[in-house]
Amino acid sequence: MPDVIAGITVPDTALVREATSLVRAAADDTLYHHSRRVFLWGALKAAARGLDVDLELAYVGGLFHDLGLTPGYRTKDRRFELDGAAAAHAFLLDHGRSARDARNVWLAIALHTTPEVPLHLEPEVAVVTLGVETDVLGLDLGEITEAQVAEVVAAHPRPDFKNRILRAFHQGMADRPDTTFGTMNDDVLAHFDPGFRRTDFVEIIRNSAWPE
């Protein structure tokens, strides 16, 4: 029987069940419940905005978006967003989804820490950012009713979530600080690591190989 939360039906497909199992095994409770909420918030906001979203793709995008923070999927030389995007892309192709579908979910995950841009792309790209911005930043909560919020949080609780997600970000990126350049992720490292020195875009320009 399909799982229905706050009026959103989680697709009852083999792909969705296997995605759930994969992420449940790889992630702790904080990241798993966060990822499920991202799917639900994104689907609710997409519906409120009149976006026609493939919920199976939205589910994989939501569930895999932070997979690059987990020990089994994170690398040490690229952004965590790209780790999760690569895993989702391969997963979707392995499960028979088209190259375009896989590419859209790759974009959704790769760009979910890039403000505004995803909202101008395909609905399956935008939906992940809508969910992330809701769960992490609390943006535009007015688009979701109090009853819907209560139902989602009852299904996927947020105990001490603000502190726990910040720690998860830090743990997933502390050993690859250079990959945080250009996103808000360097704010996390600066908060936790007093010795962290941000890469300065102005200095990159001034010290570039050009002679003038």
Sine and cosine of phi, psi and omega as CSV:
sin_phi,cos_phi,sin_psi,cos_psi,sin_omega,cos_omega
0.00,0.00,0.74,-0.67,-0.03,-1.00
-0.87,0.49,0.53,-0.85,0.05,-1.00
-1.00,0.03,0.85,-0.53,-0.01,-1.00
-0.89,-0.46,0.85,-0.53,-0.02,-1.00
-0.77,-0.64,0.84,-0.54,0.00,-1.00
0.80,0.60,0.57,0.83,0.03,-1.00
1.00,0.10,-0.06,1.00,0.03,-1.00
-0.99,-0.14,0.81,-0.58,0.02,-1.00
-1.00,-0.03,0.86,-0.52,0.12,-0.99
-0.96,0.26,0.86,-0.50,-0.06,-1.00
-0.80,0.59,0.74,-0.67,-0.02,-1.00
-1.00,-0.09,0.96,0.27,-0.03,-1.00
-0.80,-0.60,0.32,-0.95,0.03,-1.00
-0.87,0.48,-0.64,0.77,0.00,-1.00
-0.86,0.51,-0.73,0.69,-0.02,-1.00
-0.91,0.40,-0.66,0.75,0.00,-1.00
-0.90,0.45,-0.66,0.75,0.00,-1.00
-0.94,0.33,-0.57,0.82,0.08,-1.00
-0.89,0.45,-0.68,0.73,0.02,-1.00
-0.88,0.47,-0.72,0.69,-0.01,-1.00
-0.88,0.47,-0.67,0.74,-0.02,-1.00
-0.88,0.47,-0.76,0.65,-0.06,-1.00
-0.95,0.32,-0.58,0.82,0.02,-1.00
-0.88,0.47,-0.60,0.80,0.00,-1.00
-0.97,0.26,-0.53,0.85,-0.10,-0.99
-1.00,0.05,-0.51,0.86,-0.17,-0.99
-0.94,-0.33,0.43,-0.90,0.12,-0.99
-0.98,0.19,0.02,-1.00,-0.06,-1.00
-0.87,0.50,-0.64,0.77,-0.03,-1.00
-0.86,0.51,-0.77,0.63,-0.04,-1.00
-0.95,0.31,-0.59,0.81,0.00,-1.00
-0.90,0.44,-0.79,0.62,-0.03,-1.00
-0.91,0.41,-0.60,0.80,0.09,-1.00
-0.86,0.51,-0.71,0.70,-0.05,-1.00
-0.91,0.41,-0.63,0.78,0.07,-1.00
-0.91,0.41,-0.65,0.76,0.04,-1.00
-0.90,0.44,-0.63,0.78,0.03,-1.00
-0.83,0.55,-0.71,0.70,0.05,-1.00
-0.86,0.51,-0.73,0.68,-0.08,-1.00
-0.92,0.38,-0.73,0.68,0.04,-1.00
-0.87,0.49,-0.69,0.72,-0.01,-1.00
-0.88,0.48,-0.68,0.73,0.01,-1.00
-0.91,0.42,-0.64,0.77,0.03,-1.00
-0.90,0.43,-0.70,0.71,-0.01,-1.00
-0.94,0.35,-0.61,0.79,0.04,-1.00
-0.87,0.49,-0.68,0.73,0.03,-1.00
-0.89,0.45,-0.67,0.74,0.00,-1.00
-0.90,0.44,-0.49,0.87,-0.02,-1.00
-1.00,-0.08,0.04,1.00,0.04,-1.00
0.97,0.24,0.40,0.92,0.02,-1.00
-1.00,0.06,0.71,-0.70,0.04,-1.00
-1.00,-0.04,0.97,-0.24,-0.14,-0.99
-0.92,-0.40,0.68,-0.73,0.17,-0.99
-0.96,0.27,0.95,-0.31,-0.13,-0.99
-0.93,0.36,-0.42,0.91,0.06,-1.00
-0.92,0.39,-0.69,0.73,0.05,-1.00
-0.94,0.35,-0.64,0.77,0.04,-1.00
-0.88,0.48,-0.59,0.81,0.00,-1.00
-0.91,0.40,-0.72,0.69,0.02,-1.00
-0.90,0.44,-0.66,0.75,0.05,-1.00
-0.86,0.51,-0.72,0.70,0.02,-1.00
-0.91,0.41,-0.70,0.71,-0.06,-1.00
-0.94,0.34,-0.56,0.83,-0.08,-1.00
-1.00,-0.06,-0.09,1.00,-0.22,-0.97
-0.90,0.44,-0.48,0.88,0.04,-1.00
-0.94,-0.35,0.25,0.97,-0.03,-1.00
-0.87,0.48,-0.47,0.88,0.02,-1.00
-0.93,0.36,-0.12,0.99,0.10,-1.00
-1.00,0.02,-0.20,0.98,-0.11,-0.99
-1.00,0.03,0.48,-0.87,-0.06,-1.00
-0.83,0.56,-0.58,0.81,-0.08,-1.00
-0.97,0.22,-0.27,0.96,-0.10,-1.00
-0.83,-0.56,-0.19,0.98,-0.06,-1.00
-0.99,0.12,0.56,-0.83,0.08,-1.00
-0.96,-0.27,-0.04,-1.00,0.02,-1.00
-0.90,-0.43,0.05,1.00,-0.10,-0.99
-0.76,-0.65,0.14,0.99,0.07,-1.00
-0.57,-0.82,0.23,-0.97,-0.05,-1.00
-0.88,0.47,0.57,-0.82,-0.01,-1.00
-0.89,0.45,-0.50,0.86,0.03,-1.00
-0.87,0.50,-0.63,0.78,-0.02,-1.00
-0.95,0.32,-0.53,0.85,0.06,-1.00
-0.89,0.46,-0.75,0.66,0.02,-1.00
-0.91,0.41,-0.63,0.78,0.01,-1.00
-0.89,0.46,-0.68,0.74,0.00,-1.00
-0.90,0.43,-0.66,0.75,0.00,-1.00
-0.90,0.44,-0.68,0.74,0.00,-1.00
-0.92,0.39,-0.66,0.75,0.00,-1.00
-0.86,0.51,-0.75,0.66,0.00,-1.00
-0.90,0.43,-0.65,0.76,-0.01,-1.00
-0.87,0.49,-0.71,0.70,-0.04,-1.00
-0.92,0.38,-0.67,0.75,0.05,-1.00
-0.89,0.45,-0.64,0.76,0.03,-1.00
-0.90,0.45,-0.41,0.91,-0.02,-1.00
-0.97,-0.23,0.33,0.95,0.19,-0.98
1.00,0.07,0.10,0.99,0.08,-1.00
-0.98,0.21,0.39,-0.92,-0.11,-0.99
-0.95,0.32,0.28,-0.96,0.06,-1.00
-0.88,0.48,-0.59,0.81,0.03,-1.00
-0.91,0.41,-0.69,0.72,0.03,-1.00
-0.87,0.49,-0.72,0.70,-0.01,-1.00
-0.89,0.45,-0.62,0.78,0.02,-1.00
-0.92,0.40,-0.64,0.77,0.02,-1.00
-0.90,0.44,-0.64,0.77,0.03,-1.00
-0.95,0.32,-0.59,0.81,0.11,-0.99
-0.84,0.55,-0.74,0.68,0.02,-1.00
-0.89,0.46,-0.67,0.75,-0.01,-1.00
-0.84,0.55,-0.68,0.73,-0.04,-1.00
-0.98,0.18,-0.69,0.72,-0.03,-1.00
-0.88,0.48,-0.51,0.86,-0.09,-1.00
-0.97,-0.23,0.13,0.99,-0.15,-0.99
-0.95,0.31,-0.19,0.98,0.13,-0.99
-0.96,-0.26,0.25,0.97,0.04,-1.00
-0.96,-0.29,0.97,-0.25,-0.10,-1.00
-0.87,0.48,0.58,-0.82,0.16,-0.99
0.96,0.27,-0.71,0.70,-0.13,-0.99
-0.82,0.57,-0.75,0.66,-0.04,-1.00
-0.86,0.52,-0.46,0.89,-0.05,-1.00
-0.94,0.33,-0.19,0.98,0.03,-1.00
-0.97,-0.24,0.13,0.99,0.00,-1.00
-0.95,-0.31,-0.25,-0.97,-0.05,-1.00
-0.85,0.52,0.49,-0.87,0.00,-1.00
-0.81,0.59,-0.58,0.81,0.00,-1.00
-0.94,0.35,-0.32,0.95,0.11,-0.99
-0.99,0.10,-0.74,0.67,-0.06,-1.00
-0.89,0.46,-0.59,0.81,-0.15,-0.99
-0.88,0.48,-0.56,0.83,-0.01,-1.00
-0.94,0.35,-0.71,0.71,0.04,-1.00
-0.89,0.45,-0.64,0.77,0.06,-1.00
-0.85,0.52,-0.67,0.74,0.00,-1.00
-0.94,0.35,-0.67,0.74,0.00,-1.00
-0.90,0.43,-0.73,0.69,-0.02,-1.00
-0.89,0.46,-0.51,0.86,0.05,-1.00
-0.95,0.32,-0.77,0.64,-0.14,-0.99
-0.96,0.27,-0.60,0.80,-0.07,-1.00
-1.00,-0.02,-0.66,0.75,-0.12,-0.99
-0.96,-0.28,-0.23,0.97,-0.01,-1.00
0.94,0.33,0.42,0.91,-0.05,-1.00
-0.96,0.27,0.67,-0.74,0.13,-0.99
0.81,0.59,0.66,0.75,0.04,-1.00
-0.89,0.46,-0.37,0.93,0.00,-1.00
-0.90,0.44,-0.27,0.96,0.05,-1.00
-0.97,0.23,-0.17,0.98,-0.04,-1.00
-0.88,-0.47,0.73,-0.68,-0.05,-1.00
-0.96,0.29,0.35,-0.94,0.03,-1.00
-0.87,0.49,-0.59,0.80,0.01,-1.00
-0.91,0.41,-0.65,0.76,0.04,-1.00
-0.91,0.41,-0.69,0.73,0.04,-1.00
-0.85,0.53,-0.72,0.69,-0.03,-1.00
-0.88,0.47,-0.64,0.77,-0.04,-1.00
-0.94,0.35,-0.67,0.75,0.02,-1.00
-0.90,0.43,-0.71,0.70,-0.04,-1.00
-0.94,0.34,-0.50,0.87,0.09,-1.00
-0.91,0.41,-0.62,0.78,0.00,-1.00
-0.97,0.24,-0.56,0.83,-0.06,-1.00
-0.68,-0.73,1.00,0.08,-0.14,-0.99
-0.89,0.45,0.32,-0.95,-0.03,-1.00
-0.84,-0.55,0.81,0.59,-0.03,-1.00
-0.92,0.40,0.85,-0.52,0.02,-1.00
0.75,0.66,0.62,0.78,-0.16,-0.99
-0.89,0.45,-0.65,0.76,-0.06,-1.00
-0.83,0.55,-0.74,0.68,-0.01,-1.00
-0.95,0.32,-0.63,0.78,-0.05,-1.00
-0.93,0.37,-0.63,0.78,-0.01,-1.00
-0.95,0.31,-0.57,0.82,0.07,-1.00
-0.89,0.46,-0.66,0.75,0.04,-1.00
-0.91,0.41,-0.63,0.78,0.03,-1.00
-0.89,0.45,-0.66,0.75,0.06,-1.00
-0.87,0.49,-0.73,0.68,-0.04,-1.00
-0.89,0.46,-0.75,0.67,-0.02,-1.00
-0.88,0.48,-0.55,0.84,-0.04,-1.00
-0.99,0.15,-0.22,0.98,-0.08,-1.00
-0.82,-0.57,-0.15,0.99,-0.13,-0.99
-0.87,0.49,-0.52,0.85,-0.04,-1.00
-1.00,-0.05,0.16,0.99,0.07,-1.00
-0.60,-0.80,0.84,0.55,-0.12,-0.99
-0.86,0.51,-0.53,0.85,-0.04,-1.00
-0.91,0.41,-0.35,0.94,-0.03,-1.00
-0.98,0.22,-0.11,0.99,-0.01,-1.00
-1.00,0.05,-0.14,0.99,-0.03,-1.00
-0.86,0.50,0.70,-0.71,0.09,-1.00
1.00,-0.01,-0.05,1.00,0.08,-1.00
-0.77,-0.64,0.07,-1.00,0.04,-1.00
-0.96,0.27,-0.05,1.00,-0.02,-1.00
-0.89,0.45,-0.45,0.89,0.03,-1.00
-0.93,0.37,-0.37,0.93,0.11,-0.99
-0.88,0.47,-0.61,0.79,-0.01,-1.00
-0.90,0.43,-0.74,0.67,-0.01,-1.00
-0.91,0.42,-0.62,0.78,0.03,-1.00
-0.90,0.44,-0.55,0.84,0.01,-1.00
-0.94,0.35,-0.69,0.72,-0.10,-0.99
-1.00,0.01,-0.47,0.88,-0.11,-0.99
-0.89,-0.46,0.98,-0.20,-0.02,-1.00
-0.85,0.53,-0.45,0.89,-0.03,-1.00
-1.00,0.04,-0.03,1.00,-0.03,-1.00
-0.93,0.36,0.74,-0.67,0.03,-1.00
-0.90,-0.44,0.88,-0.48,-0.01,-1.00
-0.91,0.40,0.58,-0.82,0.16,-0.99
-0.95,0.30,0.77,-0.64,-0.08,-1.00
-0.99,-0.17,0.91,-0.42,-0.03,-1.00
-0.87,0.50,-0.63,0.78,0.01,-1.00
-0.89,0.46,-0.68,0.73,0.00,-1.00
-0.93,0.38,-0.55,0.84,0.07,-1.00
-0.87,0.50,-0.70,0.72,0.02,-1.00
-0.91,0.42,-0.73,0.68,-0.06,-1.00
-0.91,0.41,-0.51,0.86,-0.06,-1.00
-0.98,-0.21,0.28,0.96,-0.03,-1.00
-0.93,0.36,0.14,-0.99,-0.08,-1.00
-0.95,0.31,-0.18,0.98,-0.01,-1.00
-0.94,0.35,0.67,-0.74,-0.14,-0.99
-0.97,0.24,-0.40,0.91,-0.12,-0.99
-0.97,0.24,0.00,0.00,0.00,0.00
